[in-house]
Amino acid sequence: MQHNNSVHASPRLALAASALFGLSCLLAWQHAEVDGGLSAEQVEQATIEQELAEGQDGRQLLLDLVEPEDGEGGSEAELDQLIRSLGLHAEPAGFYSETEHLWRVFGTPEQLAALQRDRAGDPLIEGIEADVTYSLPSAALGGWSTLDRGDDDDDRQDGAEITKPGRPRFAPNDPMYPLQWHLDAVNSPEAWMHTRGRAATVAVIDTGVAYKDLDHRGVHAKAVPDLAGVEMVHGKSFASGLPDGLDDHAHGTHVTGTIAQATDNNVGVAGIAHRAKIMPLKVLAANGGGSVADISNAIRYAADNGADVINMSLGGPLPSRVMAKAVEYAHNKGVTVICAAGNEQRSRVSYPAAYEGSVAVAATDFEGKRSFYSNWGKQLDISAPGGDTRSDKNRDGHPDGVLQNTIAIGDPSRNDYMWFQGTSMAAPHAAGVAGLIVSQGVNNPKEVERILKQTAVHPNGKEWDQEYGAGIIDAEAAAIAARSSYRGERLGFAGLLGLLGLGGLGFAGLGAQAMTGSTRRRQLTAGVGVLAGVGLAAGALTMPAAYMLGTVTTGAIGIGSGLFLSALLPVLLTLLLMQRKSLRGFLTGVSLGWSALLLHGAVVLPTLLDGIPGGAGWDRAWLAANAVLCLWLARRVGRAGSQPE
């Protein structure tokens, strides 16, 4: 029998190896990133003349110098000499100015325009552009309405909750939730049966968030009641006004509510990823405006401080290479960047939504049609409810805007429940759903975007068009896809690895383990053990064990931990249980399933790793190496289990 197994091993191994290589190539092609956005190199730098034409003052210029430590040329001494030679006042442009060599130069429009022309070809200057002011989209500023609720903040309103027979859904007890038609439009109640966003961190780059009380220079800021209990992390202000990422406008707090309003707390309204953490980053002042430099610094700050998702419900009339580089930086660090497409009613999405690495979101109304104000175009990715405060198409007696709890407009000492409209409101719906996806263990932005698009529902049944992108997001479908869409791929790897890695032993040896057992019970235990181990590790019926562990822990051992996504746990499990002969089939299956999970991760990379320096390439190398180790372990345990007792 052993001779026959050896004779037939080589063809079987060759076939398994070929199939494994083919499956890897197929999945790599299917999951390849396709991004129609503008790369930083493609962005035309805004000139002072263009800034003046947009009605801005043209008195600040951003100078982006080369980075000598990255081999881009020059030296620190040469860069210092260049700054001194400008003949104009210059200062570091904020938080990351030292590492990025970003400077803000001040002067008259004539002086700065001449400087921009004269220095355009300087080898020490990577980019030189106007420091354009970005702001809140116009519809978000003008399209709002306050809920007239009398003296009782928590009286239930007249909205009627939509029911969907046959589909499990979670209906929160927030009194005004029935008025939030927009949450039902993306199937949030159905998604909440699967996940609430725990383990995800969403950075809100906006006017700030009213998350705590603070007296500051005569301003008595108060936290809005319906964010109580929502965890806030690393709040920071990059623009003038309140510190610590606090809101003195209203827009940022409203956006945050859509993402993560405290939910099922018998207060106010609900939010999509209401167990996610929020990182409040203030880049827009009380007047709704902020500079390219401040926004770009906030993007990098979010990426460096653990954000999984960034929401930017803001935009500008002119492109910025500095900001495009910041978006690229965040994307490469594993952050999904969600941006409002803009409210100018034009066939071109605004900036930063148009940049490569951004997910551009258009707005739809209650009927699922593109909102009258929403931009569209070739760089559009998806759509989400943005509302229309001019109409009441659902006939609930209230405007069809997006309803959340926020501060009174420009008064952080008071709060209210308000309907806003705009792509500013559409974007946080997508950011919330992205948070739900991340909470399921998928944190690679290219995979988050793929799931958002593939699960979206297009009003006209198309795969994509310039009006809706891939369609209107579906929170339930996205949450399910994040957990289950890789299942067949991983099990395919498990089967082929079993044929390849166990070699002459193969599944035949595992079968022999069952066949040489003294009882039928031992046969059943061994066979079921292998299948159970593979299923647990590779996620045949539920989330893989490594991901389940990651979602219930935080910090360095949370989602993307290099400890869980390694051979460590199969090795420890084997050391603890190897002496139990009845469990060797299970241990073989665990190691085999873990190997399949890791090899799939090396090919598709749904989850970027924490604590592994060097970027995605090193993540893939780590996963592949540990997959081989797990396969070796499966072979050793399987061989021991196949020996006669």
N, C-alpha and C positions, 0 to 999 in steps of 0.2 A: 504493500500500500504506500509506503513512504517513497519507493522508487517511482510509482505512478504519479504521485503528487509532484515530485521533482521534475518529471518529464513535462508535465502540463503547466508548471509554474511560470516559465519564461514567456510563453505566448499570452498568458493571462496578465502577467505584470506589464508586458509591452502594451497590451490593449488598454489596461487601466491607466497607464502613464499617458498614453495618447489621448484618451478621453478626458483625463484630468487637465492636460494642457489645453485641449479644445474648449472645455468648459471655462477655464480661466480666461482665455482669449475672448470668448463670447461675452462673459460678464464684464470684462474690462471695456469692451466696446459698447455694451448696453448702458453702462454706468458712466461713460465718458462725459465730462462736463462740456456743455455747449452754452456759451454766453454771448449774446449779441450786443452786450453793452460796450461802451467806449473804454478802452484801456487808457492808462495814464499817458502812454506815449502818443495816443491818438488825439488826446485832448488839446485843443488850441487854447493857448493861454490868453486870458482876458486882458485887453489893453486899457489904458487909462481913458482913451477916447471912447471905447465901448462903454466903460463904466459911466462916463459923463452922459452919454446918450441915454442911459437907463435912469437918469435923474439922480445919480449918486454923486458924492462930492469929489471923488478922484484924488484924495490927499494921502492915500496910503498905498504902498507897494510891497508885495511879498517877494523876498529874495531867497530862493531855495538853492543853497550852495552844495557843492559836491561833498561827499563824505570820505575823507582820506583813509579812515580805518577800514572802509569797505573796498578799498582799491580803486576808487573812482578818480584818483589823481589829487594833486595839490598836497598841501600840508596845513597844519593849524596856523602856522606863522603866516603863510601866504593868504589864508582866508581872513585873518585879522587885518593884514595890510589892505586887502581888497575893501573891507568895510570902512577902514579909515580913509581910503581914497575916494569914497563916494562924494564927500563934500556936503552930505545931508545928514540929518539926525537919524540914527538907526538904533534899534533895540531888539533884543531877542523876542521872537513872536510866540511867547507863551510857554506852556508846560513842557513841550518836547523840543524846544528850540536848540538846546545844547546838543542833544544826540542827533537831531535832524538838520542842524545848521540852518535853521529857518529864521530869517530876520524880517522885521517890519521897518520900512523906510518911509519917513515923513517928508512932505514938501508940497509945493504948489502943483497943480495939475500939469503945468508946463514943464516944471523941473522933472517930475516923475515920468512924464511921457518921453522927454529927451533921454533920461537915464535908461528907460526900457529899450529905446531904439539903440542907444550907443553900446549897451552891454549885452545885447542879444546873443552875440557869438562868443562871449567870454568862456573859456574852457573850465573856469572854476565855478561857473554858474549853471546849475542844472535847470533852473526855471526862474522866470521873473514875470510876475502877473499882478494885476490889480487886486487889492484885498477887498473883494466885493462883499457887500452886505447881503446875506440871505435872510429870509423872513418867513413868516407864516403864510400859507396860501390864502388868497383873498377870501374865498368862500368860507373858510374856517373862521375868519375874523367877523364877517358880516352875517353869516347864516346861523344865528343861535336864538334860542327861545328859552325862557325860564319856566319851570314847572310851577304853576299856581296851585299850591297844595294847602293853603290855609295855615293854621297855627301848628298843625301836627305834621312833623317831617315824615312820619312813617305811615300815614293813612294810605290804604290800598287804593289805587286809581282804577279807572274803568277799563283798562286794557284786558283783553281776553287772550289767555295763553293758548297757543296752537297745540293741538294734540295730534300725534301720528300713531294710529293704532298699529300694534304689532311690533313696534320698535321700542326697546327699553330706553328710558330717558330719565335723567335726574332733574326734577323740578325744584329749584331752590325756594326758600321761604322769604326771600327779599320782597318787601311789599310792592315795589315798583317794577319788579322784574317783568310782569306781563306787558309792560309798555316797551320793553326792549325787543322789538320785532327783529332787530338786526342780529341778535344772538341766535335766535331760532333760524334765521335765514342761512346761517352757516352750520347748522346742526350742532350747536354747542351742547344742548342738553343730552344729546345722544353720545357726544364725545366724552362727557363727564362720567359716563358709565365705564370708561376705559382709563382715563387719566385726568388729573386736575392741574398738571404742570409742575408737580413737585420735582425738585432737583434741577430746574432750569433757572437761569438768571437772564433777565431782559433789561438792557440799558435803554432808558428813555432820554434821548438827546433832544432837548426841547426848551421850554421856558422854565423848567423845574417841576417839582412835585411837592404839594402841600402835605408832607408826611409827619411834621412835628411842629410844636409850638415854639416860637422864637420871637423875642423882642430885639429888633435890630434897627438902630438909628431912627427911632421914632415909629417904626413900622411894627405892628403887633400881629405877626403871622400866626395863624392857627391851622392845625392839622384838620383836614376834612374828616368827618366821622366815618365815612364808608371806606376808608383805607386803614382803619384800625386793625391791627393784627397782620397786615401785609408786611413781610420782612423787607427792609430797605438796606442796601449795602453800598458802601463806597460813594456816598453822595458828594458831589463837588460842583462848584460854580466856576465857570470859565468866563462868564459875562458879568457885567455890572448888575447890581441889585442885591437880592438876598443871598447869603452864603449857603454852603452845604447842599447845593442843588435844590433849594427851596423855590417855590413858585410865587411870583408876584404879578402874574398875568391871568392865568386860568387854563390856557391851552394844554400845557404839559400835564397837569393833573387830570384833565378830562381824558387825554390820550392814555394815561396810565390806568384809569378806571376801566377802559375797554379791555386792556391787557389783563389786569389783575385786581379789579375791584374786590374788596372783601365780599364773599358770597356765602349764602345760606346762614346769615347772621341776624336775620330778622330786621335788617336795616337797609333802606334804600334800594340799591340795584346790584347787578351781578357783573362779573368779568370773566373772560374766557379762560385764562390760565391762572386761576385765582390762588393757586398754591405756589406759584413761581416767586422768585425774589425779584425785586426791582432795584435797578441802579439809577438813581436820579441825577442827571447831568444837565446843568443849566448852561446853555450856550446862547440863548436869546434873552434880551433884556425885557423890561416891562413893556416896552413899545413893540415887542415882537421881532426885533431885528438882532442879527449877530454876524460876526465876521467869519470869513472863510478860515482864518487861522484858528479861531476859537473852536469852531466846529470840528476842524481836522484834528486838533489836539484832543478833543473829547472822544473822537472815534478811536484814536490810538490808546487813550486812557482806558476806555471800556474794554478793548481787546487785551490789554495788559493786566486787567484786574478781574478777569474771570467771567466776563459777559459771554453768554451763548448766543444771544440775539441782540441786535441793535434796532431800535425803531427811530426813524427820522421823518417826522411829519413836518417837513420844512422844505424850502427850495429857493433857488436863485435864478436870475435871468441869464447868467453867463457861466460858462464852464470854469473849472479850477483844476489844474493839474495837481496842486498840493492836496486838494480834497480827494481826488481820484486815487492818489497814492495812499492816502490814509484808508480809504475803503479797501483797496487792494491789500494793505497791511492787515486789516482786521479779517478779511476773508481768508488770507493765508494762515492766520492764527486760529481759524476754526470758528469764526463768528458769522452768523447769518445776518446780513444787513438788509433791513426792510425799509423802503422809502416810498413816500407819497409821490404819485405820478404828476401832481400839479393840477391847479384849478383854472387854467387859462382858456379852457375850451378849444385847445389847438391839437393838431395832429403830430405832436412831439412831446415826449415826456420831459419833465424838467430835470434839473440837476439837484441833488446827486443821484436821482433815480436812474439816469441814463448811463451811469458808469458801470463798467465791468465789475462784477462782484456784488452789485445791488440787485434786489428784487423789487421791481417797479410795480406799484399797486394802483389800479384805477378804481373809481368809485361807482357803485350801483345804487339804485333806489329800492323802494319797497317791492316793486314789481320785478326786480332783477334786471332792469334795463340800465344802460350806462347813464349816470347822472348828468344833468345838463351842463355842469361846470367842468367835468372831468376831462383831463388830457387823455390822449391815446397815441398809438404810434408803434413803430417797428421795434422799439426797445421795451415795450410793455410786456410784463410777465403774467400777472394775474389780476383779478378783480375781487373786491370785497364791498360790503355795505358801507356807503358813505352818507346816505340819507339825502333828504330834500326837505328843509324846514318850511318851504312854501306850500307844501301839500299835506293832505291827510288821507292818503289812498287806502289805508287800512281802517279808516273810519272809527278810530278809538277816541276821537275828540282832541287829539294832540298832534303836533307837527311830526312828520315822518323823519325827524333827525335821529342822531345817535344820542341816547340818553345816558349820562353818567354824572357822578357827584364831583364837583369842582369848586374852587373858590369863586366868589363874585368877581366879575370882570375887573381886573386891576385893583382888587381889594382883598388882600390875603387874610384879613381879619374876619371875613364872613364866607360862608359856603352856601351852595345851592345845588339843585339838580337841574341840569341844563341839556337841551338838545342842541348839538352842533352838527354841522354838515361839512363835507369836504373829503378830498382824498386824504387829508390829515386824519380823518376818522376811519377811513378804509384801511390805511396802513396798520394801525394797531390791532385790527381784527386778524390780519395776516401774521403780525408779530406774536399775538397770543396763540394762534394755531401752531406757529413755529415752535413756541415754547412747549406746547403739548407734544410735538414730535420729539424735541430734545429730551423731554422727560421719559420717553420710551427708549432712550439710549442712542438715538441717532443725532449726533452733533456736528457731523461734517456738513458745512454749508451747502456744498453741491448736492448732497443727498437730501438735505432738508428742502432745498428748492425743487429738486426732482419730485419729491413726494407731494409738495404743495401743488405743483403743476399737474402731475398725473392723476391726482384725486380731485382736482377742480372740475366743476360742472359748467360746461359752456352753454349759454342760453340758446345758441343756434346749432348745437351738436357738433361743432367744429373742434379740431385738435388745437388750433390756435388761430387768432386773427388779431388785427391791430386795434380792434375796438375793445375786446375783453381779455386779450392775452389767451392764456390756457383756459380761462373761465373763472367762475366764482368759487372761492375756496370752500371746502367741505371739511369741517373740523373732525367729524366722526370718521369719515373715510381716511383722513390723514392719520389720525391716531391709530386706526386699525392697520393701515399700511406700514406705519413705522414699526409696529410689532410683528407683523406677519408676512410682509412682502418678501423678506429674505429667507423665509423658512424653507421653501423648496430648493433654493440655491445651496443653503448650508447642508441640507440632507443629501443633495447630489454629491457634494464634496465628501460627506461622510461615507457614502457608499463606495465611491471610487478610492478614497484613502484606505478603506478597509481591504479592498482588493489589492491595492498597491503596497501599502505599508506593512501589512501583516505577512506579505510574501508567501512562502510555501505553507505557512500556517493558514493565512487567509481566513475567510469565514468558514471554510471547511474545518479548520482546526477548532474553531469555536463550536461548530456543530459536533465535532468529535468529543468535545468536552461534555456535551449533553448526552451523546450516544454512549459513552463509556461510563456514565454514571450508573450507580447500582439501582436506582429507582427512577420511575417516571417523574416523580416530583423534582428530582435533581435536574433532569432534562429541562423541565419547564422553568425551574428557577434560573438555570444558566442562560437559556434563550431569552427569557423575559428580561433578565438582568442586563444583557447586552443592549437590547432595544431600549430599555428604560434609561440606561446610562447615556446612550447616544441622544435620546429624546430630551433628557434633562439638560445636557451640556449644549446641544445644538439648537434647542428650542423647538422641538417637533410640535408641541401642542400649546406652548405658552412662551413667554420671554425666556431666552437662554439664562442659565444659572448665573453667569458672570454679570449679566445686565440686571437681573433681579437683585443681586448683591449691591450693584452700583447705585441703584435707585433708592436703597434704604440707608445708604451711608452718605457722608458729605466730605467735602474737602479733598485731600489727596487720594482718598480711597473711594471716591464717588464714581459717577459715570466717566468712562474713559481712563480709569485707573490702570496703569501698567501692571499692577499687582493682580487684579482680577483677569485682565486680558493677557495672561501669560500661562506658563506651565505650572505655576506655583501651587494652585489649589488641587489640580489632579495629582501632583506629586505628594502633597500633604495627605490627601485622601488615601492614596495608595499606601503610604507609610503607616497610616493608622489602621487600615482595614485589610491589608494584604493577607494577614494570617487567617482571616475568615474565608475559607475556601468557597463557601457558598456565595460570596460576594465578588469573586474574581471576574465573573462575567459582567457584572455591573461596573466594576472598576475599569475593565477593558473598554466598555461602552462609553464611560465618562471620558477617558483619555482620548478615545477616537472622536467622540463628539466635540470635545474641546479643540482638538486638532482641526476639525472641519470648521469650527467657528473662527479660529484664528487665521486659517488659510483664506477663508472667505473674506475676513477683514483685511488681509494683506492685499487681496485683489480688488475688492470693491471699496473698502475703507469707509463704512458707514459711521464709524466712531473714531475720531481723532483721540490720541492718547495724551493724558496729562503726565507731566514729569519726564517725558522722553524728549530731550532737546534735539533740534535739527530739522523739525518740520515733518511733513507727510512722508517723505522718503524714508526717514529713520523709523517712523511709525510702522511702515510696511515691512521694513527689515526686521524690526522687533517681533511683529506678529508672525512673519514667516519662520523665523528661527525658533520661536516657541511652538509653532505648529509642528515643526519637525521633531522637537523634543517630546511633545505629547504623543506623536505617532510612534516614536521609539518606545515610549512608556507603554502604549497600548500593545505593542508587539511583545514586550517583555511579560506583561501581565497575562496577555492572552496565551503565550507559550506556556507559562507556568500553570495556567488553568486547564490547558489541554493535556497535561501529563496525567497518566493513569495514577489513581490513588493507591 
